[in-house]
Amino acid sequence: NNLAKPDTVNFNDYSGNQYFTVSQPNAIQDAFGTGNLWLYPSPVNHTLNFSLNLPQGSDSYTTASIYSIQGALLKETVFSVVSGENHFQMNLSDYPEGVYLVQVKNGNVSRTEKIMIVN
């Protein structure tokens, strides 16, 4: 693994509970359960690519959600996945340039990353 560990920023709700962690945008690789999640390219032009390596026994569906930086849900897509390597895409060409959050969930495992969209 040649990717450097990204800097992270924690977001808390009003009661002080942490509800997600955001990493700096790049070709993001991070632990997703005992598998790996990659989001690319960074920055995103029109299409966000997902590469998800899931361990045996993972849920058969993964949800990818796009949020504004303020936390409003903009788009949610459910993808059918299998144990092992999975690849899927999300069209983001309708969104203006800016910073967005991507949350990927499989079962009770969830990861949120920051992406930048450029046109």
Secondary structure, DSSP 8 states (H G I E B T S, - for coil): -------EEEEE-TTS-EEEEEE-SSSEEEEETTEEEEEESSSBSSEEEEEEEE-TT--SEEEEEEEETTS-EEEEEEEE--SEEEEEEEE-TTS-SEEEEEEEEETTEEEEEEEEE--
